[in-house]
């Protein structure tokens, strides 16, 4: 176990020694002991999934498949994609739009306008 620790420490020092003096100074300012050059990269945005374990691309494809191609434009698709991304990313602006749209749909149903066509 100690060999693995020493090996990792040696690799860390080798990485540090190969850096520019400016980058070394930044690391030393934050603390060499706190610096971890072996961190895994974060998932890219397009791989993020919602609560149903679907990506934004999967959700959009599934949603647009329920629409007739004659009944939506590129602008319509772009709007759907934007709100999809906003909801997945928990963006307050898009969550507000979503909550309002759901509330409005319920209001229309309650008042007898089942399809939501004014």
N, C-alpha and C positions, 0 to 999 in steps of 0.2 A: 504494500500500500504506500509506503514511504517512497519507494522507487517511482511510482506513478506521480506522486506529488513533486518530487525533484525533477522529473522529466517535464512536467507541465510548467514548473517554475523556470526551467532552462529555456523552454520554447517561448514562454512569455518574455523573458529577458532578450532572447534573440530577435523577437518581433520588435520589441522596444528599441533595441540597439540599431535596427535597420531603418528606423523612422527618422524623419527630418528633425533637426533641433527644435524647430518651432512646434511640431506636433508633440515631441517629448515634453516640452515645457507645459503644454496644455494638460497633458496627462499628469505630470507631477503636481500641477496646481490643484487638480481634483483629488489627487492621491493615487500613487502607483498601486498600492495594495487594494484599492477599490476598483481599479481598471481590470476589465475582463475582455481580452481580445478574442475569446472563444465563444462569445454569445451567438446563439442561433438567430438568423434574420427573422423578422416578423412576417406574417402572411401578407401577401399583396392584397389590395382592396378587392380585386376581382375574384378572390378565392373565399372571401367572407361569406358566411351563410346566415340565413335568418333562423328563426325558431323551428322552422320545418325542415331544416338542414338542406335548403335549396340555395343555390347561388343566385345573384341578381339576374344573370343571363337565363337561368332555368325558369325563374319566376316570370320574366318578361315573355319568353317563348310560350310558356303555358298560358299566360293571360291573353296574349295576342291570338293564340290559337282558338280562343273562345269568341273571337270577333271575326266578322266577315271582312275580307280584305278590301271590299268596296266601301266599307263603313269607317275606315280609319286612314289617316294621312301620316306622313312622316312626323309632322308636328304632334299629332296625337300619340304616336309611339314614343317620341322623345319625352313628352310630358309624363307618360306612364313610367318610363325608365327613370326619370329624375325623381319622381315620388318613391319609386321602388328603392333607389339608392338612399334617399333621405330616410326612409323608414328603417332599412337595414342598418344604417349608420346611427340611428337614434337621434337624428337632427331635429331639434325642437320645431323649426319652421314647418318641416314636412309632417311631423307628428300632429301639429295643429291642423294642417290641411286634411290629413286623414281623419282625425276625430270629427272635424266639421262635416266632411263628406258623409261619414257614417251617420252622424246625427241628422243631417239633412235628408238622407235616404229614409231613415226611420220616420221623420216628420211627414214626408210625402206619403209613406205607407199608411200612417195614422190618419191622414186627411183624405185617404181614398185614391191618391194618385200612385197606383201600384208601380207603374213603369218609370215614374219620375219624369214624365214628359209634360211639362208645364201646360 
